[in-house]
Amino acid sequence: MHSSSGYSVAVQRDFVAQHFLFGGDWGAENQRHSHHYRIEVQLEGAELDQHGYLVDIVDIETQLEALVSYYRDKTLNELPEFQGLNPSIEHLSRIFCDTFSSRISAKNITVITVKIWENEIAWASFRKERS
């Protein structure tokens, strides 16, 4: 039985990247354009480690910065992980979450959520449970 109580730690970064959407008529979104993305990675777990941490926040920041650096100033459509996919914030949040999860080794993390804003009012997120 899973407990509903637990700890959360979150870190944010921002970056500018370009994309364009295809497969529908979305006006200006069909043309290459920039977004100033803001990303939040939230990690959850029921148990703290021997130091009283859910996860070392420096590790979160290091991995997050490495991933953000990979996407910064790129055109998302041109990256291999978006081959055949619209580079929506929904797809970006899933791809980012999966990659980030594979880089965080803390055993007590049970859920990772990545939330990405493409402007001040619109965001999408992807939540991944880890066993």
C-alpha positions in Angstrom: 0.0 0.0 0.0 1.4 3.4 -1.0 1.5 6.2 1.4 0.1 9.5 0.2 2.6 11.5 2.4 6.0 12.5 1.3 8.6 15.1 0.5 9.0 17.2 -2.7 12.0 19.2 -3.9 11.8 21.3 -7.1 14.3 23.3 -9.1 13.6 25.7 -12.0 15.7 26.9 -14.9 14.9 28.9 -18.0 16.2 28.8 -21.6 15.3 30.1 -25.1 14.8 27.6 -27.9 13.1 27.6 -31.3 10.5 25.4 -32.8 7.8 25.3 -35.4 4.6 23.1 -35.5 3.4 21.1 -38.4 0.4 18.9 -39.4 -2.2 21.6 -38.8 -2.9 25.3 -39.4 -1.7 27.1 -36.3 -0.8 30.4 -38.0 2.4 31.9 -36.6 3.2 28.6 -34.7 3.8 27.0 -38.1 6.8 29.3 -38.7 10.1 28.9 -36.8 9.9 31.1 -33.7 11.5 31.3 -30.2 10.0 30.6 -26.8 11.5 31.6 -23.5 10.8 28.4 -21.7 10.8 27.9 -18.0 11.2 24.4 -16.7 10.6 23.0 -13.2 11.7 19.6 -12.2 10.0 18.2 -9.1 11.1 15.1 -7.3 9.1 13.2 -4.7 9.7 10.5 -2.3 8.6 9.2 1.2 12.1 8.7 2.7 15.0 11.0 3.3 18.6 9.9 3.0 21.1 9.7 5.9 21.8 13.4 5.5 18.2 14.5 5.8 17.9 15.1 2.0 15.3 13.7 -0.4 18.1 14.1 -3.0 21.2 16.2 -3.2 20.0 19.5 -4.7 23.4 20.1 -6.3 22.8 16.8 -8.2 19.4 18.1 -9.4 20.9 21.4 -10.4 23.9 19.8 -12.2 21.7 17.4 -14.2 19.1 20.1 -15.0 21.7 22.6 -16.1 23.3 19.9 -18.4 19.9 19.2 -20.0 18.9 22.8 -20.3 22.3 23.5 -22.0 21.5 20.8 -24.5 18.3 22.5 -25.6 19.3 26.1 -25.2 19.4 28.0 -28.5 18.5 24.9 -30.5 15.6 24.4 -32.9 13.8 21.5 -31.3 12.5 20.1 -34.6 16.1 19.4 -35.6 16.9 17.2 -32.6 16.7 13.4 -33.0 14.3 12.9 -30.1 11.7 15.0 -32.0 12.0 13.1 -35.3 8.4 12.9 -36.6 7.0 14.6 -33.5 5.6 18.1 -33.1 7.9 19.8 -30.6 5.0 20.7 -28.3 5.6 21.5 -24.6 3.8 18.2 -23.9 6.3 16.2 -25.9 9.2 18.3 -24.5 8.1 17.7 -20.9 7.9 13.9 -21.5 11.3 13.7 -23.2 12.9 15.9 -20.6 11.4 13.9 -17.8 12.5 10.6 -19.2 16.0 11.8 -19.8 16.3 13.5 -16.4 15.0 10.4 -14.6 17.7 8.3 -16.2 20.3 10.7 -14.9 19.2 10.9 -11.2 20.3 7.9 -9.3 18.7 8.6 -5.9 16.9 5.4 -4.9 14.3 7.1 -2.7 12.8 9.2 -5.6 9.4 7.7 -6.5 7.9 10.4 -8.8 9.5 12.9 -11.1 7.4 15.7 -12.6 8.6 18.1 -15.3 6.6 21.2 -15.9 7.4 23.5 -18.8 6.0 26.9 -19.4 6.2 28.4 -22.9 5.1 31.8 -21.7 3.8 33.4 -18.5 0.4 31.7 -18.6 0.7 28.3 -20.4 2.4 25.2 -19.3 2.3 21.4 -19.7 3.8 18.7 -17.5 4.7 15.0 -17.5 4.7 12.9 -14.4 6.8 9.7 -14.2 6.6 7.1 -11.5 9.7 5.2 -10.6 9.8 1.9 -8.9 
